[in-house]
Amino acid sequence: MRPIFLFYLVCLFTFFMLPQFATAQEIGQVWVKIPEKDLIPEGIAYDPVRKRLFLSSVSKNKIVVIDKNKVVRDFIKSGQDGFGTGVGLHVDPERQVLWACNNRGDTSMIHQYDLKKDQLIRVFKYSDGKKRLFNDLDIHPNGTVYISDSDHNGIFRIQPQSQKIEKFIESDDLQYPNGIVVQGEQLFVASTMRGILRIPINSAEIIPLDPDRRFHSDGIDGLAFFQGSLYGIHNLDQQYFKQRIKRYVLSPALDAITQDKLLEQGNYAFEDPTTGVFAGNRYFCIANSQLEAYNQLGEDVSGKSSWKEPVILWYRFDKVGNLVLPKRK
């Protein structure tokens, strides 16, 4: 009797739990696979005017563009315009400009491209003897660009009136800042160790949104904002079935996290998901950057025979920011 009882218990558990896991792993739908296995993409941005996505490449020092028909081509070729290791990207749709973080040796750079002509406007360079990592960036409505420096716990900016990179904050309280979002007169920064931070621009005070780690907002790479919520991609856990995307619902004043929601964990495509971007009510993210393997191989793509085609997943949300589940086939 006992073995039969256990058998039925296992069957019941499987019956009730498998649909849940299957649903959790099939929410993100494949939008496109990029036929360049060693691209190692990191940053993503969306151009709403021409309805196209941009991806930066860590390994190939370039930017690719994917049009609305899912055709992939180089936006800039490897090393063009002196472009280094590609990371964060951001499109300013009002000014029709693409901003791109990249680093080469001990010089960190921001490349600025005219999207009307698809050509370089200017390269901003910063070097102070420290090997910094300009990682991600976002733009204020007044045109000021804010940039996270992960290696030296800094936030930099480019103000339109000065047209140069200047230090805004450097503090150990940032603890490896990564994703960055501008909303109104404040910044939201994903600190790897401290969770999501809020920084009023006028005071530059660093305020943890999750001081007691109740919402587990540490370990975020890419950070995005949509309809009163922040969306973070967690990729520190190298067990890929634990990598996830979470939504952090903010208070009306955007000064506290009121709720966190797991959007997806363990999608079959996940292998170091990095960053995501909203295109209207759709969210696109890099599912498998393969960045950890690339780093472990000494930043070399030749030593791994099982590189995979980079996958872009997409998710759909309703007008108030709730996830719309895909129809089950």
C-alpha positions in Angstrom: 0.0 0.0 0.0 2.7 2.5 0.9 4.6 2.4 -2.5 1.2 2.8 -4.3 0.3 5.7 -2.0 3.6 7.4 -2.7 3.1 6.8 -6.4 -0.3 8.6 -6.3 1.3 11.4 -4.3 3.9 11.9 -7.0 1.3 11.8 -9.7 -0.8 14.5 -8.0 2.2 16.7 -7.4 3.2 16.4 -11.0 -0.3 17.1 -12.2 -0.7 20.3 -10.2 2.8 21.6 -10.4 3.9 21.0 -14.0 1.4 23.5 -15.6 2.6 26.2 -13.2 6.2 25.6 -14.2 5.4 25.4 -17.9 3.5 28.7 -17.7 6.3 30.3 -15.8 8.8 29.2 -18.5 6.8 30.2 -21.5 5.7 33.8 -20.7 8.5 35.4 -22.6 8.0 34.8 -26.3 10.8 34.6 -28.8 10.7 37.7 -31.0 13.9 37.1 -32.9 17.1 35.0 -32.9 20.2 36.7 -34.1 22.4 34.5 -36.4 25.7 35.7 -34.8 26.4 33.4 -31.9 29.5 35.2 -30.6 27.8 38.7 -30.5 27.6 38.7 -26.6 24.9 41.5 -26.6 24.5 43.6 -23.5 22.6 46.8 -24.0 19.2 47.3 -25.8 17.3 50.4 -26.9 14.2 51.1 -29.0 13.6 53.8 -31.6 9.9 54.4 -31.7 10.0 56.6 -34.8 11.4 53.9 -37.0 10.3 51.0 -34.9 13.6 49.3 -34.5 15.8 47.9 -31.8 19.5 48.5 -31.2 21.8 46.0 -29.4 25.4 46.7 -28.3 28.0 44.0 -28.5 30.6 43.3 -25.8 32.8 41.0 -27.8 32.7 42.7 -31.2 32.8 46.4 -30.2 29.8 47.3 -32.4 26.1 48.0 -32.5 23.5 46.1 -34.5 20.0 47.2 -35.4 16.9 45.1 -35.9 14.1 46.6 -38.0 10.4 46.0 -37.7 10.7 43.1 -40.1 13.3 41.4 -37.9 16.1 42.0 -40.3 19.4 42.3 -38.5 22.4 44.3 -39.7 25.3 46.3 -38.4 24.5 49.8 -37.3 28.2 50.4 -36.8 30.9 47.8 -37.7 33.4 46.5 -35.2 35.6 49.3 -33.9 34.0 51.9 -36.1 34.2 55.5 -34.7 36.6 54.1 -32.1 33.8 52.2 -30.4 34.9 50.0 -27.6 33.2 47.3 -25.5 29.5 48.0 -26.0 27.2 48.1 -23.0 24.2 50.4 -22.2 22.2 52.1 -24.9 19.4 54.7 -24.9 17.3 56.4 -27.6 16.2 60.0 -27.1 13.1 60.0 -29.4 12.5 63.7 -29.0 16.0 64.7 -30.3 16.4 61.6 -32.4 19.7 60.6 -30.9 21.1 57.2 -29.9 23.5 57.3 -26.8 25.9 54.4 -26.4 28.1 53.5 -23.4 31.4 51.8 -24.3 34.8 51.3 -22.7 38.3 50.8 -24.1 41.2 50.3 -21.8 41.2 53.1 -19.2 39.0 55.3 -21.3 35.2 55.3 -20.9 33.2 56.8 -23.8 29.7 57.8 -24.8 29.0 57.8 -28.5 26.2 60.0 -29.8 24.5 59.1 -33.1 22.0 61.0 -35.2 19.1 58.7 -36.0 17.8 60.7 -38.9 21.1 60.2 -40.7 22.4 57.1 -38.9 25.7 58.7 -38.4 28.1 59.8 -35.6 27.5 63.2 -34.0 30.2 63.1 -31.3 32.3 61.0 -29.0 32.6 62.0 -25.4 35.6 60.6 -23.6 36.5 60.3 -19.9 39.8 59.2 -18.4 41.2 60.0 -15.0 43.7 57.1 -14.5 41.1 54.7 -13.1 39.7 51.9 -15.2 36.1 52.8 -15.0 33.1 51.0 -16.4 30.5 53.2 -17.9 27.7 50.6 -17.8 24.2 52.1 -18.4 22.6 55.5 -19.1 19.3 57.4 -19.3 18.3 60.9 -20.3 16.4 63.7 -18.5 13.8 65.6 -20.5 16.1 68.6 -20.5 18.7 66.6 -22.4 21.1 65.7 -19.5 22.5 62.2 -19.8 23.1 60.3 -16.6 25.6 57.4 -16.7 26.4 54.7 -14.1 30.1 53.8 -13.5 30.0 50.3 -12.0 33.7 49.8 -11.2 34.2 53.0 -9.1 30.7 53.5 -7.7 29.9 56.6 -9.6 27.2 58.5 -11.5 28.4 60.8 -14.3 26.4 63.2 -16.5 26.6 65.2 -19.7 24.7 68.4 -19.4 23.6 70.1 -22.7 25.1 73.4 -21.7 28.6 72.0 -20.8 28.8 69.2 -23.5 31.4 67.3 -21.4 31.3 64.3 -19.1 31.4 65.3 -15.5 31.2 63.5 -12.2 27.8 63.8 -10.5 28.3 61.4 -7.5 31.0 59.0 -6.4 30.2 57.1 -3.3 30.7 53.7 -1.8 27.0 53.8 -0.9 26.3 53.1 -4.6 28.0 49.6 -4.4 28.3 48.7 -8.1 25.6 50.8 -9.7 24.3 49.2 -12.9 20.9 49.9 -14.5 19.8 53.6 -14.3 16.4 55.2 -14.9 15.4 58.9 -14.9 11.9 59.8 -13.8 11.0 63.4 -13.1 13.7 65.0 -11.0 15.1 61.8 -9.6 17.2 58.8 -10.6 16.6 55.2 -9.9 19.8 53.1 -9.8 20.2 49.4 -9.5 22.9 48.8 -6.9 24.1 45.2 -7.1 24.6 45.0 -3.3 22.1 47.5 -1.9 19.1 47.0 -4.2 17.3 49.8 -6.0 18.3 53.3 -4.9 16.5 56.6 -5.3 18.6 59.8 -5.9 16.9 63.2 -6.1 18.8 65.2 -8.6 18.7 68.4 -6.7 20.3 66.9 -3.5 22.2 63.9 -4.9 21.2 62.0 -1.7 21.3 58.3 -2.0 18.1 56.7 -0.6 17.6 52.9 -0.6 14.1 52.0 -1.8 14.5 48.6 -0.3 16.5 49.2 2.9 15.6 45.9 4.7 15.7 43.8 1.5 12.1 42.9 1.9 11.6 43.1 -1.9 14.9 41.5 -2.8 15.9 44.2 -5.3 19.6 43.5 -5.2 21.4 41.8 -8.0 19.7 43.7 -10.8 21.4 44.4 -14.1 19.0 46.2 -16.5 16.3 48.5 -15.0 13.3 50.0 -16.9 10.3 52.0 -16.0 6.7 51.6 -17.1 3.3 52.8 -15.7 4.6 53.5 -12.1 6.7 50.4 -11.8 10.4 49.5 -12.2 11.3 46.3 -14.0 14.6 44.6 -13.1 16.5 41.7 -14.6 18.2 39.5 -12.1 21.1 37.5 -13.5 23.7 37.1 -10.7 22.6 33.5 -10.0 24.4 31.3 -12.5 21.8 28.6 -12.1 19.8 29.7 -15.1 16.5 28.4 -13.9 16.8 31.0 -11.1 17.4 34.0 -13.3 14.4 36.2 -13.4 12.5 39.4 -14.3 10.7 41.2 -11.5 8.3 44.2 -11.4 8.6 46.6 -8.5 5.4 48.6 -8.0 6.1 52.1 -6.7 4.1 54.5 -4.5 2.3 57.4 -6.3 5.1 59.7 -5.2 7.7 57.2 -6.6 9.5 57.2 -3.3 8.9 53.6 -2.1 8.4 50.1 -3.3 4.9 48.9 -2.3 4.9 45.5 -4.0 7.1 43.2 -6.0 5.8 40.7 -8.6 7.7 37.9 -10.3 7.1 38.2 -14.0 9.2 35.2 -15.1 11.8 32.9 -13.7 13.7 30.1 -15.5 12.7 30.8 -19.1 14.3 28.2 -21.3 16.2 30.9 -23.2 17.7 32.5 -20.1 21.5 32.5 -20.0 22.6 35.7 -18.4 19.7 38.0 -19.4 21.0 41.6 -19.2 18.8 44.5 -20.2 15.3 45.2 -21.4 13.4 48.1 -22.9 9.8 49.1 -23.3 8.3 49.8 -26.8 4.9 51.1 -26.0 3.2 48.3 -23.9 5.7 45.7 -25.1 8.9 44.8 -23.2 11.9 43.4 -25.1 14.9 41.9 -23.4 18.2 40.2 -24.1 17.6 36.6 -22.9 21.0 35.0 -23.3 23.9 37.3 -23.5 26.3 34.4 -22.5 28.3 37.1 -20.8 29.5 34.9 -17.9 30.9 32.3 -20.2 32.6 35.0 -22.2 34.2 36.5 -19.1 35.3 33.1 -17.8 37.1 32.4 -21.0 39.1 35.5 -20.7 36.8 37.6 -22.9 37.4 35.2 -25.8 34.7 33.8 -28.0 36.9 31.3 -29.8 37.2 28.9 -26.8 33.6 27.8 -26.6 32.0 25.6 -29.2 28.5 25.8 -27.9 27.7 29.5 -28.3 24.0 30.0 -29.0 22.2 32.4 -31.2 21.2 35.4 -29.1 17.5 35.5 -28.3 15.3 38.6 -27.8 12.2 37.8 -25.8 9.1 40.0 -25.6 6.3 40.5 -23.1 3.0 42.3 -23.4 1.4 44.5 -20.7 -1.9 46.2 -20.4 -2.5 50.0 -20.0 -1.9 49.9 -16.3 1.2 47.8 -16.4 -0.1 44.3 -15.7 1.5 41.4 -17.6 -0.8 39.9 -20.3 -0.2 36.1 -20.4 0.3 34.6 -23.8 -2.4 32.3 -25.1 -1.5 28.7 -24.5 -1.2 26.7 -27.6 
